[in-house]
Amino acid sequence: MRISDLDYDLPEGLIAQEPLVARDSSRLLVVDVEQAEIDARMFSDLPSLLPPSLFVFNDTRVFPARLTGHKASGGKVELLLLRKRAEGENRWLAMGRSSKGLRAGMALSLCEGRIGARIVRALDHGQVEVELHAEGDVDALIEEAGDLPLPPYIRRPAGDADRERYQTVYAKKPGAVAAPTAGLHFTEETLASLRQAGHEIAYVTLHVGPGTFRPVQADHLDDHEMHEEAYEVPATTIAAIHRARAEGRPVVAVGTTVV
């Protein structure tokens, strides 16, 4: 399949730059295949639209992985932290952005001087291995001073409100650099309504990686190189899926990161 076969027109003005006040007040397009009908509903109607099903959610949590600052020369630099090289260490794999590139041995001042960094080595595709240091707990400072990496189609700086709104209400396990956006519409009330309507809920964890921000540049789908992402599927979720299938109940994957 050629990538161009998937092209479609999406006017930029239709891409919302701010979330709705209420997560579940977004519109929901409902397609009734048997009746060949299309209906516009509210997302809060979802629990009543399906027979008792198993809903599977991704409980990853976006961490404030974007750190901005300066090189010793004064040039601007930005790091997008991807993952720790090893638990208990302050050495990270990151995407680096700078006007003249980043080289091994460079010293960086990040988050208005609250976090220092040293480039250990430069890797392929704009990635670097970086060692962070600070007075106090580095992880706590990242959580406090880092910025959430909003998607590139959100053309505004991240704000304080995004720390809450660019997370699902069921986010638990830090590690993603982007939110599983299909889940952003769910509220605690929606989840309660699902249970009251006879639906079952289970969770997987997939930490969305930086590849989600990379445009597909290959001409053919088979030539696109996928990045690796860490995931976990609990035994309880596997059992719930087998049970739902055996009972003939639909299994609803909430977003592509669950699939």
N, C-alpha and C positions, 0 to 999 in steps of 0.2 A: 504494500500500500504506500502510495506517495503521500507525503505530509500535506501537499497542496490539496488533496482530496478532502481534507478536513477543514479547509478555510471557510470562514463565514464572517459576515459583517457585524461588528459590535460597536455601535457609536459610543465614543468615550464618555459622552454626557450621561449615558445610562448606567455607568459604573458608580455606585454609591461611594462617597468618600467618608461618610460618617454613618455609624450604626443607628438603627431606629432606637427610640427610647426604650421600648419593650422588645425583647429579643423575639418573642413568639408572635408579634404583630405583623410579621412579614407576610407577603402573599405566597400562596401555595397553589401550584398548577396541578390539578387532578385530572388524570386521563382514565376514563372508564373504557377499557378495551372491548368488553362484551357489548356495551351499548354504543360504542363509537362516539362517545361524548367527551367534551373537554369542559372543565369547570374551574373557576377561580375561587379559591377559598383562602382562609387564614391558616397560618401554620399551627395555631393553637387547636385547630380542628383535627389534626393528625390522629390522635388516639381513637377517634370515633370512625375513621375512614377505612381501617383495616380490620380483618378478623384477628382474633388472638394470635400474636406472633412473638417471635424472639427478636428483640432489637439488640444489635451488637455495636457498642460504642468504642472509640479509641480514647483512652484516658490519659494520653500524653499531655504534658504541660509545657508551654512555651517558656523558655527562660530568656532573660534580657541579654541576648548574646551579642548585641552590637556595641562595640566600644570605640569611641572616637577620641582623637588626640593629636599629638604632634611628634615628629621625629626630632632628634637633637638639632637638626638644621633649621627647624621651624616649619618644615613642610607638613601639610595635613596628612593624617593617616586614619584609616578605619579598619578595624578587625571584626570579622564575624566569627565568633567562636563556634566550633562544630562539635567537638567532643574532647574529653580529657584523654591523654595518651595512656594514663594509668590512674586508678583510683588512689587518692591520698597524695597525689602530686599536683603541682601547679603548672604542668606542661600541657599545652593544648594544641590540637590541630585547628587551624583557622583559615578563613579566606582573608587575604590581605589586599587592601586597596590604597595606593599611594601614587602620586604624580610620577615618580621616577622608580617605582618598584621597591621591593624590600629585599635586603641581603642579610646573610648570616652575620651576627655580631651587632646589628643595629640596635640602638636603645630607643625606646618609645616612652612617652608620657601620656597616659590615657585617663579619661574621666576627670579632667581638670586637675591632673597630677595625683589623684588618689590611688592610681594603680600604675606601677611601672612594668615594663616588658622588655624582653630581649629576644630578638629573632635568633632561634637556634639554627634553623636552616630553611632555605627556600625550596619548595616542592613544585610539582607540575600544576598546571591549570589554576594558577594564582593562589595556591595554598601555601601556608607556611607552618612551621612548628615554632611555637612561641612559649617562652617561660614567663609567667606573671609573678609579681612580688608586690607586697604592700605591707603597711603597718596594720596588723590585725588580720582577720580571716579573709582570704582572697575571695572565696566563694560568696561570703556574705556581702562583700563590697560589690561584686558583679551583680548580685541580686538587687542591690540598692542603687547603684550608679549606672548600670548598663541600660541600654535602650532596647525595646522590643523591635525585632526586625519585621516591620510591616511589609506586606507584599508590594512588588514594584508598581502594581496598578493603583495603589493608594498613594496619590501624589501629594502628600502632606507629611510633615514631621510627626513622629510618634508623640502622643501626649500622655499625661498622667492617667487619663481615663482608659487608655488602651491597655494598661496593665490588668484591668479587670475585664474589659469588653472583648479584647483579643485573646480570651481564654474561654474554653467551654466551662459550664458550671460544674462539670464532673471531672475537670482536669486534676490529676493527682501526682503523676510521676514526671519530674522535670527532665528535659532532654531534647525537646523539639526546637527547631529554629523557625517553625511556622505552625500555625494552628490547623487542626483538621476542621476546615471551615464549615463543612456540612453540619457539624454539631453545634455551631454557634447560635442557632435558632432555638435550641432547647433551653427551657427554664426548669427550675425545681418543680414548679407547678405542672409543667408538661410531663416531666418524668413521673410525678405522682399520678397524673391522669392516665398515663400509659399503664401503670400498675393496676389502677382501679378498673380499667377497661379489660383486664385479663391478659395484658402483654407481659412477657418476661424480659428482663434486662441482663445483659452480660457485657464483659469488657475484655478488650485486648489492648496491648500497648504497642504503638509504632511511633518512634521518634522521627518526625518528619525532618529530613535533611536538606542541605543547601541545594540539591538538585532540583527542588521544587521551584527555585527562582531562575534556573537556567533555561533559556529558550532552546527548543529543539531545532538544531541546525542541520541535521541530516536531511537529505531529500527523500529517503525511504525510511519507513518506520523501523524496519529490521536493523538499520544501521545506527540507530540512536543508542548511545551508551548510557545505561542506567547507573545511578550512584547507589552505594550500599546504605542501608538504614537498619538500625537496631530495632528488634521487635520481641515481643513476648506474648504467647497465647497460653493463658492459665489452663490447667487441667479441668477446672470447673466450667470454663467457657467451652472447651471441646466437648465435654459431657452434655452441656446444655444444647449445643448445636446438633449432636447426634440424637438427643431426645426429641427435639423439635422436628427433625426430619422424619424420625420414626413415627411421630404422631401426626404427621402431615401438616404441621404448622409452618407458615412462612418464616424464613430467616431474613431479617431486614438488616443489611449492612449500612450503617450510617456513614456514608462517605467512602471515597476510594481508598483511604488509608486502612480501612477495615477489610476491604476486598483483598 
